[in-house]
Amino acid sequence: MNETYHNGNMAADFMYQANRFPNKLALKIPVMDKQDYLSEESCTYAELLNLVNRYQQLWRSKGWKATDRVIIILKPSQHLYAIALSMTAIGIIPVFIDTGMGRKKIQMAIQDANAKAIISFSALIKLFWFIPSLWRLERLAVDNPGIGYGCILQQLALKTTAVPICIARNNTDHGLITFTSGSTGRPKGADRTHSSLVNQHRAISLLEGDGENAIDSPCFPMIVLHNLSCGMSTIIPKVDFADPAGVNAGIVIEQLKQADVTQISGAPAYISKLVDWLLSHNQSMTDIGQVVVGGATVPVELAKRILQAFPNAHGIIIYGSTEAEPISTIDMKTYITDHNHADGYLVGMPHEFCDVLIADVSDDCCHESSLGLGIKKQGQVGEILVSGEHVLQQYLDNPSANRENKIPRNNGLVWHRTGDTGLLDRQGRLWLTGRVKDIIYVNNESLQPYPIERALDALKDVTRAALISHESRVYLFLQLKTEINIGLQEQIQQILRQSGIQLVLSLVLPKIPVDGRHNSKIDRPMLREHILSRKTSNAETWSC
C-alpha cells in the first residue's frame, strides 16, 4: 500500500483506488424481489466515487458533520457502501446494528448509539411509531417516503460540481460502530476506529494479497470495504445474508462461473453448501484460486472436500472475532495433515500484527501486570488474549464492558479477552478448545468441550454433537444421520468415558441450533434455554 497519500482515514484507500482504476468494475450486486433475483446492479469505481460525492453533498446540506452518528440498517447495495464511505470520509460515524438479535436488543442498541438519524428501508422505518428511541431521530428510507420519514434518493442531487473529500483522522477517531448481540445482556457497540480499520485492511492484505486482478465473491458483507480498498472487483453472491446456510448453491455456482470469480469466502455452513453441490454433481471449479473460511471452527472433512471441489485453490482458515480480525490463519493442507497433533481445532500461527497470550484471568485483573501467575506455558489451556494495532481498544460508551473485556498494556494497547479457550503448541500455533463460559465441570474437574465434540462429530452417524454443563449435570445434544442404536451409543459412551465423563443426559434433536449470523456455530445459549425450560425432560440417562 502506498503510504504517501494516506491521512489515517479508512476511506482514503478507496479514494486512491477509485482514481487509479476509474473504469474498473467495483461492485456487482444481485437485486432481490421477495424470493427471486430479478436483476443485478453494478458500478465502476468512478461511478461509486461519484455516488459517494453526491452523498457527501447531501450530508453537508443537512448540516451533518464529523463525529455525528447515523444508524444504517440496509442490505448490501451500491448505496449501502457509498453511504458508508461518504460518511467515514468526512468523519460522520455509521452505526450498524445486527437485526438478527431481536426487537428488544435492537431498541437497546438504538438507545446506546446516540445517533442523530437512521437510514433504512421503509418497511422498517414506518414502524418508528412503536419504537420511542426513533422518535427524536431524522428518519430516511432508501426506497419510498412515508408519514414521518423521507426518501433519501429523492433528496440526492443528480449531479454535483463539488469534489469528494477525505479528511485526516487520528488513532482514536471513530470510524464505524457495529452493534452485535453477544450471547447475553445488553448489546455492545464495537468501536472500530479509523486506525483499527486501516490496520485491519493491512493485516488482511498480508494474508490474501492486494488482489488488484482478483474477482472476489465474499459472503461477509463487511469484507467488501477491504476489497474496495484494494482496487478489487466484488461480486456479491445470491444469498440471503440472514440465512447463509439456506443458499441455493446451484444458483451461486452458476453466478461465480459467469462472473469469472477467482476467490470466495464465507462461513463453514455457506461454503459447505457450495462444496456439497459441486461434488454431488461431479463437478469442480478449477478457476477459483483462493477459498477463505472463517466465522466458526472447520471440520477436517470439510477442509478435505473444499480442496476436492476447488482443486487449484489455496484454502485458508481464518480465526478472528468482531473485536480482533484476523488473529491467526492456517492453510487447509497443513490443517488436514496436522489436525490431530493436539486437542481441539488447529487455527494456525498468530498473525504478525498480533500478540497472543494464554492465561487464566482473575475477575479483578485491571492491567497486564496483574496477569502474573495466570499466564500459561506452552501446551497449557487458558483463555486466549490478543493484542495489536487492529484489535479494537474499547466498546462504545460502555465502561463496564471495557473493564470486563479489555486489559490495558504498558505499550498503550490492550489485551482483548476473546472469551475463547485454547493453547499454543511447540510451533507457536494456536488451538481452540472451547469457550470460557462453556467449560464442562465434572466432579470439580474442568473439561474442554471442543476436543470431545470433535471426536463425537467424527463418528460416521453423527452430524453434530454439543455438550452443555448445567448444575453439576452434563447434557449431550445429538443431531444424527440415523436412528440411535446400541452400537452408536456404545461408541459415544466410550468417547465420553475416555474424556472423564461418567454420566450424561442424552437428547437427540432434529437439528442442533446454530448462530443467526453465520449459521455455523452451535447456539449454546439456546440449548441452555432447552434445559431451563425443561424441554430436556425426555432425555435419556447414560452411564459411561
C-alpha positions in Angstrom: 0.0 0.0 0.0 1.3 3.4 -1.0 1.7 5.4 2.3 2.3 8.8 0.6 -1.4 9.5 0.1 -2.8 8.2 3.4 -4.1 10.5 6.1 -5.4 8.0 8.6 -8.9 7.9 7.2 -10.2 4.4 6.4 -11.8 5.8 3.2 -8.5 7.1 1.8 -7.6 3.7 0.3 -10.9 3.6 -1.6 -10.4 7.2 -2.9 -6.9 6.2 -4.0 -8.1 3.1 -5.9 -11.0 4.9 -7.5 -8.6 7.4 -9.0 -6.3 4.6 -10.2 -9.0 2.4 -11.7 -11.9 4.6 -12.6 -13.3 2.3 -15.3 -12.8 -1.0 -13.4 -15.8 -2.9 -12.0 -16.2 -2.1 -8.3 -19.4 -3.9 -7.4 -21.9 -6.3 -8.9 -24.8 -6.9 -6.5 -28.0 -9.0 -7.1 -31.3 -7.3 -6.7 -33.9 -9.5 -5.0 -37.7 -9.2 -5.1 -39.3 -11.4 -2.5 -37.6 -14.8 -3.2 -36.4 -14.2 -6.8 -33.3 -12.4 -8.1 -34.6 -10.2 -10.9 -31.5 -8.4 -11.9 -28.1 -7.2 -10.8 -26.8 -3.7 -10.2 -23.2 -2.9 -11.0 -20.9 0.1 -10.8 -17.4 1.1 -11.7 -15.0 2.7 -9.3 -15.7 6.1 -10.9 -19.4 5.6 -10.6 -19.2 4.6 -7.0 -16.9 7.6 -6.2 -19.5 9.8 -7.9 -22.2 8.4 -5.7 -20.0 8.9 -2.7 -19.6 12.5 -3.7 -23.3 13.1 -4.2 -24.0 11.7 -0.7 -21.3 13.9 0.8 -23.1 16.9 -0.7 -26.4 15.7 0.9 -24.8 15.3 4.3 -23.4 18.8 4.1 -26.7 20.2 3.1 -28.3 18.7 6.2 -25.6 20.2 8.4 -24.2 16.8 9.4 -20.6 17.0 10.5 -17.7 14.9 11.8 -18.5 12.9 15.0 -22.2 12.8 14.2 -23.6 9.2 14.3 -26.1 7.8 11.9 -27.7 4.3 12.2 -27.7 2.3 8.9 -29.8 -0.8 8.5 -29.5 -1.9 4.9 -28.8 -4.9 2.8 -25.7 -4.9 0.6 -26.1 -2.5 -2.3 -24.0 0.2 -4.0 -26.0 2.7 -1.9 -25.0 1.0 1.3 -21.3 1.1 0.5 -21.5 4.6 -0.9 -23.3 5.9 2.2 -20.7 4.2 4.5 -17.7 5.5 2.6 -19.2 9.0 2.1 -19.7 9.3 5.8 -16.4 7.9 7.0 -14.5 10.1 4.5 -15.8 13.3 6.2 -15.8 11.9 9.8 -19.5 11.0 10.2 -19.8 7.7 12.0 -22.0 5.0 10.5 -23.6 2.7 13.2 -24.5 -0.8 12.0 -27.0 -2.9 14.1 -27.4 -6.6 13.7 -31.1 -7.0 13.1 -31.0 -10.7 14.0 -30.7 -10.1 17.7 -34.4 -9.4 18.3 -36.6 -6.3 18.8 -35.7 -5.7 22.5 -31.9 -5.7 21.9 -32.3 -3.6 18.7 -34.1 -1.0 20.8 -31.3 -1.1 23.3 -28.7 -0.6 20.6 -30.6 2.3 19.1 -30.7 3.9 22.5 -27.0 3.4 23.1 -26.0 4.5 19.6 -26.7 8.2 20.5 -27.3 8.8 16.8 -29.0 11.8 15.1 -30.6 9.9 12.2 -31.4 6.5 10.8 -31.3 5.2 7.2 -33.1 2.0 6.3 -35.9 0.6 4.3 -39.5 2.0 4.5 -40.7 -1.4 5.8 -38.6 -0.9 8.9 -38.7 2.9 9.2 -42.5 3.0 9.2 -42.5 1.1 12.4 -40.9 4.0 14.2 -44.2 4.9 15.9 -43.7 1.8 18.0 -40.1 2.4 18.8 -39.7 5.5 21.1 -36.0 5.6 20.7 -36.5 6.5 17.0 -38.9 9.4 17.6 -36.1 12.0 18.1 -34.1 10.8 15.1 -34.3 12.1 11.5 -35.7 9.1 9.6 -34.7 8.4 6.0 -35.7 5.4 3.7 -33.8 4.3 0.6 -36.9 3.3 -1.3 -40.2 5.2 -0.5 -41.2 8.2 1.7 -44.0 8.0 4.2 -45.6 9.8 7.1 -42.8 10.8 9.4 -39.9 9.9 7.1 -38.4 10.9 3.8 -36.8 9.1 0.9 -33.1 9.7 0.7 -32.9 9.0 -3.0 -35.3 11.8 -3.7 -33.1 14.2 -1.8 -29.9 13.1 -3.6 -28.7 15.5 -6.2 -28.4 14.1 -9.7 -25.1 16.0 -10.3 -22.6 17.8 -8.2 -19.7 20.2 -9.0 -18.2 19.5 -5.6 -15.0 17.4 -5.3 -15.1 14.4 -2.9 -13.1 15.0 0.2 -11.4 12.7 2.7 -10.4 14.4 6.0 -7.5 13.4 8.2 -8.3 11.1 11.1 -6.2 10.1 14.1 -5.9 6.9 16.1 -8.8 7.4 18.4 -11.4 8.8 15.9 -14.4 6.5 15.5 -14.7 5.1 12.0 -17.6 2.6 12.2 -19.6 1.3 15.1 -21.2 -2.2 15.0 -23.7 -3.5 17.5 -23.9 -7.3 17.9 -26.0 -9.2 20.4 -23.5 -11.4 22.1 -25.0 -14.3 24.0 -26.5 -12.5 26.9 -27.0 -9.0 28.3 -27.1 -5.6 26.6 -25.6 -5.4 23.1 -22.1 -4.0 22.9 -21.1 -1.4 20.3 -17.7 -2.3 18.8 -15.7 0.9 18.4 -14.0 0.4 15.0 -11.6 3.4 14.9 -10.1 4.6 11.6 -6.8 3.3 12.9 -8.1 -0.2 13.6 -9.9 -0.4 10.2 -6.8 0.8 8.3 -4.6 -1.7 10.2 -7.2 -4.5 9.7 -7.1 -3.8 5.9 -3.3 -4.1 6.0 -3.4 -7.3 8.0 -5.9 -8.9 5.6 -3.8 -7.8 2.6 -0.8 -9.6 4.0 -2.8 -12.8 4.1 -4.6 -12.6 0.8 -2.5 -10.1 -1.2 -3.9 -6.8 -2.5 -5.6 -8.8 -5.3 -6.0 -5.9 -7.9 -6.6 -8.5 -10.6 -8.8 -10.7 -8.3 -12.6 -11.0 -8.6 -13.9 -11.8 -5.2 -17.2 -13.1 -4.1 -17.4 -12.8 -0.2 -20.3 -14.0 1.9 -19.1 -11.5 4.6 -20.6 -8.0 3.7 -18.0 -6.1 5.7 -15.1 -7.6 3.7 -16.4 -5.5 0.7 -14.8 -2.4 2.3 -11.5 -4.2 2.3 -11.9 -5.2 -1.4 -12.7 -1.6 -2.4 -9.6 -0.5 -0.5 -7.6 -3.0 -2.6 -9.0 -1.9 -6.0 -10.6 -5.4 -6.3 -13.8 -6.3 -8.1 -16.5 -7.7 -5.8 -19.4 -10.0 -6.9 -21.9 -10.3 -4.0 -23.3 -13.9 -4.0 -27.0 -14.5 -4.5 -27.6 -15.4 -0.9 -29.7 -14.1 2.0 -27.1 -12.9 4.4 -29.6 -13.5 7.3 -29.6 -17.2 6.2 -26.3 -18.2 4.5 -26.9 -21.9 5.2 -30.1 -21.7 3.2 -28.3 -20.7 0.0 -29.4 -22.2 -3.3 -25.9 -23.4 -4.1 -26.6 -24.2 -7.8 -27.6 -20.6 -8.5 -24.5 -19.3 -6.7 -22.2 -21.7 -8.6 -23.6 -20.5 -11.9 -23.1 -16.9 -10.8 -19.5 -17.5 -9.9 -18.8 -19.1 -13.2 -20.5 -16.4 -15.3 -18.6 -13.6 -13.4 -15.2 -15.4 -13.7 -14.8 -15.2 -9.9 -11.3 -16.1 -8.7 -11.8 -16.2 -5.0 -14.6 -16.8 -2.5 -15.0 -16.6 1.3 -17.6 -17.4 3.8 -18.5 -19.3 7.0 -18.4 -23.1 7.1 -22.2 -23.5 6.6 -22.2 -21.5 3.4 -19.0 -22.9 1.9 -20.1 -26.5 2.7 -23.3 -26.0 0.7 -21.3 -24.9 -2.4 -18.9 -27.8 -1.9 -21.8 -30.4 -1.5 -23.5 -29.2 -4.6 -20.3 -29.4 -6.7 -19.3 -32.8 -5.5 -22.8 -34.2 -5.8 -22.9 -33.1 -9.4 -19.4 -34.5 -10.1 -18.0 -31.0 -10.7 -15.1 -28.9 -9.5 -14.2 -25.3 -10.1 -10.6 -25.0 -11.3 -10.6 -21.2 -11.8 -11.1 -20.5 -8.1 -7.6 -19.6 -6.8 -8.5 -19.0 -3.2 -11.1 -20.2 -0.7 -11.2 -18.5 2.7 -13.3 -19.9 5.6 -13.9 -18.1 8.9 -16.5 -17.3 11.5 -16.5 -20.8 13.1 -14.4 -23.9 13.5 -13.9 -26.0 10.4 -14.3 -29.8 10.5 -11.3 -31.5 8.8 -13.7 -33.4 6.5 -15.0 -30.1 5.2 -11.4 -28.9 4.5 -10.7 -32.0 2.5 -13.9 -31.6 0.5 -13.1 -27.9 -0.2 -9.8 -28.8 -1.8 -11.5 -31.5 -3.8 -14.2 -29.1 -5.1 -11.7 -26.3 -5.7 -8.5 -28.3 -6.7 -6.4 -25.2 -7.7 -7.4 -23.1 -4.7 -5.2 -22.0 -1.8 -7.5 -22.9 1.1 -7.2 -20.6 4.2 -8.8 -20.9 7.6 -9.0 -17.6 9.5 -9.7 -17.3 13.2 -10.8 -14.0 14.5 -13.7 -12.1 16.0 -15.6 -8.8 15.7 -13.0 -7.2 18.1 -9.9 -8.8 16.5 -9.8 -9.9 12.9 -7.6 -11.7 11.9 -6.0 -13.4 14.9 -4.4 -16.4 13.2 -4.5 -18.4 10.0 -3.6 -21.8 8.6 -3.7 -23.2 5.1 -6.0 -26.1 4.7 -3.4 -28.6 3.5 -1.4 -28.1 6.7 -4.6 -28.3 8.8 -5.5 -31.6 7.2 -2.0 -33.0 7.9 -1.7 -31.7 11.5 -5.2 -31.5 12.8 -4.7 -34.4 15.3 -1.4 -33.2 16.7 -3.1 -31.7 19.8 -6.6 -31.4 21.3 -9.1 -29.0 19.8 -9.1 -27.2 16.5 -5.9 -26.0 15.0 -6.2 -22.4 13.8 -2.6 -21.8 12.9 0.1 -19.2 13.6 -0.9 -15.9 15.1 -0.8 -13.1 12.5 2.3 -11.0 12.5 0.2 -8.0 13.6 -0.9 -9.9 16.7 0.4 -10.7 20.2 -1.3 -13.7 21.6 -1.3 -14.8 25.3 -2.8 -17.8 27.0 -3.8 -17.0 30.6 -6.3 -17.5 33.4 -7.7 -14.0 34.1 -9.0 -13.1 37.6 -12.1 -11.0 37.9 -10.1 -8.1 39.5 -7.4 -8.0 36.7 -7.1 -4.4 35.7 -3.7 -4.3 34.0 -1.4 -6.7 32.3 0.9 -6.5 35.3 -1.8 -8.3 37.2 -1.8 -11.4 35.0 1.3 -12.7 36.7 1.0 -16.4 37.6 -2.1 -16.7 35.4 0.0 -16.8 32.3 0.1 -20.3 30.8 3.0 -22.2 29.5 3.3 -24.0 26.1 0.6 -26.7 25.8 -1.4 -25.5 28.8 -5.0 -24.4 28.2 -6.3 -21.0 29.2 -8.2 -18.0 27.8 -6.9 -16.6 24.6 -5.9 -12.9 24.9 -5.0 -10.9 21.8 -3.4 -7.5 21.2 -2.4 -5.4 18.2 -3.0 -2.2 16.3 -6.0 -3.8 14.5 -7.6 -5.0 17.8 -10.4 -2.8 19.0 -9.4 -1.0 22.0 -12.8 -0.4 23.6 -16.5 -0.6 23.3 -18.7 2.4 22.7 -19.6 4.3 25.8 -19.5 1.1 27.8 -17.1 1.3 30.8 -18.3 -2.0 32.3 -17.8 -4.0 29.1 -14.3 -2.4 28.8 -13.4 -3.4 32.3 -14.6 -7.0 31.7 -13.0 -7.5 28.3 -10.1 -5.1 27.9 -6.8 -5.3 29.9 -4.6 -2.2 29.5 -0.9 -2.8 28.5 2.2 -0.8 29.1 2.6 -0.1 25.4 -0.7 1.8 25.2 -2.7 -1.0 23.6 -4.9 -3.5 25.4 -5.2 -7.3 25.8 -8.6 -8.2 24.4 -10.2 -11.2 26.2 -11.7 -13.3 23.4 -13.7 -15.5 25.7 -12.2 -18.5 23.8 -10.1 -21.1 25.4 -7.1 -22.7 23.8 -3.4 -23.4 23.9 -0.2 -22.7 22.0 1.8 -25.8 20.7 5.5 -26.2 20.3 5.5 -24.5 17.0 3.7 -21.5 18.4 0.4 -22.4 16.7 -2.9 -21.7 18.3 -5.5 -24.4 19.1 -9.1 -23.7 20.1 -10.6 -25.9 22.9 -13.8 -24.1 23.8 -15.3 -21.0 25.4 -14.7 -19.8 29.0 -18.5 -19.8 29.6 -18.9 -23.3 28.1 -16.3 -25.3 30.2 -17.8 -28.6 31.4 -17.4 -29.4 35.1 -17.4 -33.0 36.2 -16.5 -33.9 39.9 -14.8 -30.5 40.4 -12.7 -31.1 37.3 -13.0 -28.9 34.2 -13.2 -30.3 30.7 -12.9 -28.5 27.4 -15.8 -29.2 25.0 -14.3 -28.9 21.6 -12.0 -31.9 21.7 -14.8 -34.1 22.9 -17.3 -32.8 20.4 -14.8 -33.1 17.6 -14.3 -36.8 18.4 -18.1 -37.3 18.5 -18.6 -35.4 15.2 -16.0 -37.8 13.6 -18.4 -40.7 14.1 -20.0 -41.6 10.7 -23.6 -41.5 12.1 -23.2 -38.2 14.0 -23.9 -34.9 12.2 -23.2 -32.7 15.2 -22.8 -33.0 18.9 -22.9 -30.4 21.7 -22.0 -30.8 25.4 -23.5 -28.5 28.0 -22.7 -28.4 31.7 -25.5 -27.2 33.9 -25.9 -27.5 37.7 -23.4 -30.4 38.0 -25.1 -32.3 35.2 -23.7 -32.9 31.7 -26.1 -32.7 28.8 -25.3 -34.2 25.4 -27.3 -33.0 22.4 -27.0 -35.0 19.3 -28.0 -34.4 15.6 -27.8 -37.8 13.9 -27.8 -39.2 10.4 -29.6 -42.3 11.5 -31.7 -43.6 14.5 -29.8 -44.2 17.7 -28.7 -47.8 18.0 -26.7 -49.8 20.5 -23.5 -49.8 18.5 -23.6 -46.0 18.1 -24.5 -45.5 21.7 -21.5 -47.6 22.8 -19.2 -45.6 20.6 -20.4 -42.3 22.0 -20.2 -43.6 25.6 -16.6 -44.8 25.0 -15.5 -41.3 23.9 -17.2 -39.7 26.9 -15.7 -42.2 29.3 -12.2 -41.6 27.9 -12.8 -37.9 28.4 -13.7 -38.3 32.0 -17.5 -38.1 31.8 -19.2 -41.0 33.7 -22.9 -39.8 33.4 -24.7 -37.8 30.7 -28.2 -36.8 29.9 -28.6 -37.5 26.2 -31.1 -35.9 23.8 -31.4 -36.3 20.1 -32.6 -33.2 18.3 -33.8 -32.9 14.6 -31.2 -30.1 14.3 -28.8 -28.5 16.7 -29.4 -24.8 16.7 -26.8 -22.5 15.3 -26.0 -18.8 15.4 -28.1 -16.5 13.3 -25.2 -14.6 11.8 -23.1 -17.4 10.1 -25.4 -20.4 10.7 -22.2 -22.3 11.7 -21.5 -22.0 15.5 -23.6 -24.1 18.0 -26.1 -21.8 19.7 -25.3 -22.9 23.2 -27.5 -20.2 24.9 -30.5 -21.7 23.1 -29.5 -25.2 24.3 -29.3 -23.8 27.8 -32.8 -22.5 27.3 -33.9 -26.0 26.4 -32.5 -27.1 29.7 -34.0 -24.3 31.8 -37.4 -24.6 30.1 -37.4 -28.4 30.8 -37.5 -29.3 27.2 -34.9 -32.0 28.1 -37.3 -33.9 30.4 -37.3 -36.8 27.9 -33.5 -37.0 27.9 -32.0 -40.5 28.4 -29.6 -41.0 31.2 -26.4 -42.8 30.0 -23.8 -44.3 32.3 -20.5 -44.1 30.6 
